[in-house]
Amino acid sequence: MPDDRLPNSRGNRVCNPNNHHSTDASSTRGDTITTAHDGSVPTSSLAPAIAARLRKNDAGLVPAIAQEASTGDVLMLAWMDEEALARTLRTRRATYWSRSRQEYWVKGETSGHTQHVREVRLDCDADAILLIVDQTGPACHTGTH
């Protein structure tokens, strides 16, 4: 099976929607959610092996960093819970938890500045999520990319 992680990656790969191969959650290459041949995640809930590894804060959230796939630029920090991560993996659209509005938000749903998720990774101790995305328009609320 080819290694489809980006160069110099140290994080554990959770899911690459463009890769239709899957590995067991105990694989040394990191956790991968089993996907259908079209790359979709078959259920709306997060795979138990992934959920068990996530180290959430007291509010049940994990920081999520969005990184531009083509340049490696860090775009933004937001927050995810298990459901936001499951929705992101299922739809390939970055979905976050808004701490101020206390609701889920899909990046670009109102602005059109979308994030198409290519890959999701966990850091070494699973207390941070990295989203590798194709960003359309500015990522930041200040209007910068």
N, C-alpha and C positions, 0 to 999 in steps of 0.2 A: 504494500500500500504506500503511495507516495506521501511524503511529508509536505503538507501544504501550508505550514505556518510561515509567517513573514520572517525574513532574515533577522537574526539576532534576538529572536523572541525567547524570553525566559518564562513566560506565563504558560499555564496549562490551557490547552484548547478545549473549549466547551463545545462549540459547534461552528463549523464552516458550512453555511448553506450551499456553497458552490461545490462542495465535496460530497459525493453521494455514497462514500464509504463510511462505515461506522466501526467503532471499536468498543470493547467491553469497558465499563466504567473503571475497572481496576487496571487498565492499561498503563504502562509506564509513560506513554506519550501524553497523558492527561485525559480528563473526562471528555467524552463525546456523547452527545445525545443521539440516539439512534434515529435516523431520518428515513423517510420514504424515498423512493427513487427520484421523486421530483424535488427533493430537498426539504420538504415540509416536515414539521414536527406533528405527529399524529394526534396528540391530545393537547388540551389547553393548560394542563397542569405541568409543573416543572418535574423533570425526572427525579425520582427519590434520591438517586446517587449524587446528583448535583445539589439538590436542596440540602442534603445532609452535610455537604462540605461548606456551604456558605456560612461565613462568620458575620452575622448581622449585629448592628448596634442595638441599643435598648428599644428603639422604635421599630425594629425589624427591618432596617434598611441597610443597604450596602452602597458605598460610593461607586459611581460608574463614570469612567473617563471615555469620551468619544475621541477617536484619533482618525484623521483623514487617511484613507488607504493609499492614495497616490503619492502623498508627500511625507507622511509620518507626522504631520503637525498635530499637536494636541489642540482640540477644538473647544472642549467644555467639560465641566464636571456636573453631574446630576446624581439623583438617587434612584435606586431600584429596590423593590422587594421581590419576593419569589414570583408573584403574579406578573409584575412588570417584565421580569426576565423571561418568563414563559411566553408572554405576549410578543416580546421582541423576537424570540427564537421562532415562534410560529409564523409571524407576519413578515419578518425581516425589516420591519420599520421600528426605529428606536422608540421605545415606550418607557417613560419614566414615571416616578411618583413625585408629585408636587407637594412639598412639605407645607407651603403657604396656603395652597388651595385645598389640600387634603383630597386629591383626586389624581387619577392617571392622566397623563398627557402624551400624545404621540407627537414627536418632534416634527414640526412643519404642518400639522393639521390645519392651523389657521393661517400661518405665515406663508406656507408653500416652501419653506426652507427645510426640506426633508433630509433625513439620514437613512439611507439604504444600508442595512447591516450586512457586511460580508462575513464577518467572523466575530465570535465572542470568546474572550479568554478570562480566566481567573488568575490572580497573582499567586505566588507561592503558598500563602496561607489562607487563600480564598476569602480575604476581607476586602477585596476590591475587584471590580469588573472592568475589563477593557473591551470597548466596542470598536472594531475596525469598520469604518463607514465610508460610503460615498456621500459627501455632503453636497446638497444643492442650495446655493445661496449662503448667506451668513449663518454661522452656527450660534453666535453669541447674541444676547438681547441688546448689546450695545451696537450691533450692526456689523461687527467684524467677523471675519472668517475664522 
